[in-house]
Amino acid sequence: MTSIRDPFDDVLWIGETVAVTLEERNGTLVADHPNESSPLDLVVVDGAERLEDRPPVEPVEVEIVATVVDGRIGARVLEQ
């Protein structure tokens, strides 16, 4: 059986680890999706407490997760 998520995995990169430059918008950490074909940008949904600076100056490693918040796909900050 094919999940409805399967066609989107190739575009959204769910489960992939990527380095992104985060910025703060209205108190939320967000980033452009590294895949230009993705219709959704990224929003940090887990792990923001691991960051020393908010927003960090350098790119941060995140894992893209299957959560959508305010029209953005979720990202989990990995160990810094």
PyMOL commands that set and color helices and strands:
alter all, ss='L'
color gray80, all
select helices_A, chain A and resi 6-12+48-50
alter helices_A, ss='H'
color red, helices_A
select strands_A, chain A and resi 17-20+23-25+28-31+42-46+60-69+72-77
alter strands_A, ss='S'
color yellow, strands_A
deselect
rebuild
show_as cartoon
